[in-house]
Amino acid sequence: MEGKGRRVTTKPSNWEAGIEEPTEFPMCRCEFPAQLRTSWSNDNPGRRFFGCKNHGSVVHHACRFFSWFDPPMTPHTKIVLLGLLKRIRANEVQRRKEIIFWLIF
């Protein structure tokens, strides 16, 4: 489901750093500017999308607004990113085990 509708224009925050940022943020169905988020799913690791600011909120019901900002990744890019994420997660688990070991002994 691609989101369409009004857009809010803003100045890119990381333009000087060379990071591609949106110059327009779509308005979600809640009438708020949608937030730029990053997906870390296995299907779209690191791919950015616009989503409702109330997404996942227990108090507010999200309007389920969704629109991709980044184009789809190539299969090779997905494999590389997933491999790096797996390594990072394994290092984090090992680090936690070491911290627990030093706290116990």
C-alpha positions in Angstrom: 0.0 0.0 0.0 1.7 3.2 -1.1 0.8 6.4 0.7 -0.4 9.4 -1.4 -1.7 12.8 -0.4 -0.4 16.1 0.9 3.2 16.7 1.6 5.1 18.9 4.0 8.3 20.5 2.7 11.4 20.7 5.0 15.1 21.4 4.7 17.2 18.2 4.5 19.0 17.8 7.9 22.0 15.8 6.7 22.5 17.5 3.3 26.0 18.6 4.2 27.1 15.1 5.1 26.0 13.7 1.8 23.2 11.6 3.2 20.1 11.5 1.0 17.3 12.9 3.0 13.7 13.7 1.9 12.8 17.3 1.1 9.1 16.6 1.5 7.4 14.4 4.1 4.0 13.0 3.1 1.1 13.6 5.5 -0.4 10.5 7.0 -4.1 10.0 7.4 -3.8 11.3 11.0 -2.9 14.7 9.4 0.6 14.6 10.8 3.9 14.6 8.8 4.9 11.0 8.4 8.2 10.0 10.1 11.1 8.6 8.2 12.0 5.2 9.7 14.3 2.3 8.9 13.3 -1.3 8.3 15.4 -4.0 9.9 13.4 -6.9 8.6 15.1 -9.7 6.7 13.3 -8.7 3.5 14.3 -5.0 3.7 17.3 -4.5 6.0 18.3 -0.8 6.2 15.6 0.4 3.8 13.9 3.6 4.8 10.2 4.3 4.7 7.6 6.8 5.8 5.2 5.7 8.5 2.6 7.2 10.8 4.1 8.7 13.9 1.6 6.7 16.0 2.8 3.4 14.6 3.0 0.8 17.4 1.5 3.1 19.9 -0.7 1.5 22.5 -2.5 4.8 23.3 -3.1 6.0 19.7 -4.4 3.8 16.9 -2.1 4.2 14.0 -3.6 5.0 10.6 -1.3 2.4 9.0 0.1 5.0 6.6 3.1 3.5 4.8 5.3 4.6 1.8 8.8 3.5 0.8 11.5 6.2 0.6 14.4 4.1 -0.6 14.2 1.9 -3.8 14.3 -1.9 -3.4 17.7 -3.4 -2.7 19.5 -5.8 -5.0 19.7 -9.4 -3.7 23.5 -9.0 -3.2 23.0 -5.9 -1.0 20.5 -7.8 1.1 22.8 -10.7 1.6 25.7 -8.4 2.6 23.6 -6.4 5.0 22.0 -9.5 6.6 25.5 -11.0 7.1 26.7 -7.9 8.8 23.7 -7.7 11.0 24.1 -11.3 12.0 27.8 -10.6 13.0 26.8 -7.5 15.0 24.1 -9.4 16.9 26.5 -12.3 17.6 29.1 -9.8 18.9 26.4 -8.2 21.2 25.4 -11.6 22.6 29.1 -12.4 23.3 29.6 -9.1 24.9 26.6 -9.6 27.2 27.9 -13.0 28.2 31.3 -11.5 29.1 29.7 -8.8 31.2 27.7 -11.3 33.1 30.7 -13.5 33.6 32.7 -10.5 35.1 29.8 -9.5 37.3 29.5 -13.0 38.7 33.2 -13.6 39.4 
